[in-house]
Amino acid sequence: MTGNYNYGDNGGYREWMYKRFDEVTGNLSAEYVAGVEEFMTFANSQPIVQSNRGKFHCPCSVCKNEKHMVSGRRVSSHLFSQGFMPDYYVWHRHGEELNMDIGTSHTDRTYQSENHEEVGYVVEDPYVDMVNDAFRYNVGFDDNYDQDGSYQNVEEPLSLAARLMHNKAEYNMSEKLVDSVCQMFTDFLPEGNQATGSHYQTEKLIRNLGLPYHTIDVCMNNCMLFWKETEKEDQCRFCGAQRWKPKDDRRRTKVPYSRMWYLPIGDRLKRMYQSHKTEAAMRWHSEHQSKEGEMNHPSDAAEWRYFQEQNPEFVEEPRNVYLGLCTDGFNPFGMSRNHSLWPVILTPYNLPPGMCMNTEYLFLTILNSGPNHPRGSLDVFLQPLIEELKELWSTGVDAFDVSLNQNFNLKAVLMWTISDFPAYSMLSGWTTHGKLSCPICMESTKSFYLPNGRKTCWFDCHRRFLPHGHSLRKNKKDFLKGRDASKEYPPESLTGEQVYYERLDGVNPPKTKDVGGNDMENGKFLGMKSHDCHVFMERLLPFIFAELLDWNVHLALSGIGAFFRDLCSRTLQKSRVQILKQNIILILCNLEKIFPPSFFDVMEHLPIHLPYEAELGGPVQYRWMYPFERFFKKLKGKAKNKRYAAGSIVESYINDEIAYFSEHYFAEHIQTKSRLTRFDEGEVPVYHVPGVPNIFTQVGRPSGEMREVTYWNDTSPFPTWVQEIVHGPLNKVKSWPMYFIRGYLFHTQNHGAGRKTCNYGVSVKGENYADASDSADFHGNLIDIIELQYEGMVNLRITFFKCNWYDPVIGRGTRRSQSGVVDVLSTRKYNKYEPFVLASQADQVCYIPYPYTKKPKSIWLNVLKVNPRGNISGEYETNDDPTLLQTENDDGVLLTTIEDIVLDNRVEDFDPIILDYDVGDAEPEDEFQCNLSSSDDDETWSEERY
């Protein structure tokens, strides 16, 4: 072995093996290419290789001589694309002797030295950074603050404790389980190790990284707090109830009857700027750019912009915080006994869409001890928070920005509150029962009491929102008998100042002790919450009753379902919100023609105001209860101590805060729920040569058992467009049953058969999709997932989906209603189209058959668009910040545009099996056009229905 490339210019033995690229051009160096050729010549000359038909072990950085023997062509391709495995200077697996003379320069290579200090290498300790960031506000906010190295010895015990507590927070481990794990570490690690031996020791080690909280005693009837000037009093000023439980032989200290926990929000907001991991994201709201006319975040909405116009001094500091408040009650013990806890949550809206509303940024600030319901005394518990929010608004607090290494004055503003309708009454003081329960209409309501039962009814309260001159305003037959709404006007929208001066100023509300405090009669709250029916209403209601109810009834119900589907899109277009404001009026009027007056309570009336709220506040995902409900469920699982449920929840929450904070400093290879989930899509393929087409750099991750399949041969050649790429790929391809890409999890049809989830539906957008051409959308089923590989030094790879397509021709194999519902004919397949598409082009859909009472001859399947996980619209202003995943049409549903549609008369008694499709009293230009899905002809499509 005396080739020209064994020794470099400096005498280093085979230096070319680890100098793959030319530093000037960035391409493969000529020395490396010649060296690989020399290696291949040497390997092929060995007798063992010749006896194995030219196959041998691959020494690339991936195979590392450990996998099966492969052909010399495959080895050459791997070496050009992956490089050699580390320290393989002696080719001992390919015939060289281990004791051969390789010179002294090989053994003295500096990068093999274990003494990093000799070459000036500084070992970074992320846990030192964590401690410094956590305690930075305790060093006096000195601009000249310098690390003194006092935490240099904390890495080993603190890193293990942080990892352990993070697992406890993520998987809700009990203290006994943590004790068992700690004991296992102590037993198996060498003697003298620094691992903690119990949960108590682990919690004690990292507890100083936590943020403060306070306990405040409360009157047992929730009349007042023993706080500030009343801190030393022993009984309630209003009801005279005693503060302390009576002492006995077991109890030597004073124990209050009731207390609350308060976690200051200012300390938690300051920590957001003390960590390098979150400080940049807190300025996103002022640095991002949105497309004109779109709302992807509350900072794009009218209310946010109006506030900034009215408070320019607050806007001058982009690090000031915009907050939202949410509260609701839950029972930590289920239905076993009565116990009501009411946490108050604050969340910052400065964060980008990918971080905003995440669990780690929902800050618990207040928790009562229960078990009594606070009822009208919720404002008593809010006193400490209100005082701190006033301070944050007026004077602010001192904070430290770690990125700029400077102090600044941090201020905050509460933008809005989030709650369900009963809690809205407790927060605002506006009653949510009776005729005045609508907080928008207020005294301008048209609601009335039904004569029998005295139920409040909002029937025929919506025609006044129609444009003047609309035909429904003069309709005296289908609404309240003889009522003409031609001269009725909608209520005026009030500004914040008008609400205060006209409605609230001068109001003297009753004191808590006068409204009954916590007197609860033996009653229970029954029924499901609204989010249990959200998916049914948004996805199934637009089509599910097409074959079961009268057609006019189905159209009225599908209209309300389509309205919520469009309103809940992740990206709202301002022009579409204006259309929704018009649609909901007609939808409610059509419902009034179908259902009896007793159906219309306040919940059927409130949707008429939702588009206006979306116009003010932006996408509804940032203002609805779902993330908070999930957070409350997590808090409910923290109630380990049944006697002191609230206290155990707060203690566990403090540990969770430490765990989320410490997660930022974990090494990159450590997998956590927020870093790597089962929907991880992998990384962008990297090719070390310029000019690689974009189709070879798509992000995606295969899953399941890999198979090598021969797809093409002499009798079944490559498609022409595939052959045009270089000289074509290998005949054998890799195939998987699952694939993760763009927030979707795809299954092949065989793999998904028999499962409850339908993950094999595929939809591809055609060239005319931007023009809303129906014929440009192709729907089908995923048959196979294959990866093509092109041989050569670049090692190009690309993933395809093989699909069976339904007929995309409108009127033959596909139909679309005016409300945006798309159906495909299950028996109409179309083999004319190319079966292969790029994995990056495919969107996911699922197919749902229509329910029916009599099996039709033509089985139509409804196409439901699947929302991708984690894909949220939004852009960053600069390329330095991470770019969020986005799609052009994020929600993937067409907007429902309802013109002046009039339905027929209200149906009182009907047989749902006998379907009547006649819209007799509708004007020609206002009719729904419909099509019978159970047509006698499988191949024709009638326009009478769609």
Disulfide bonds with the S-S distance in Angstrom:
none
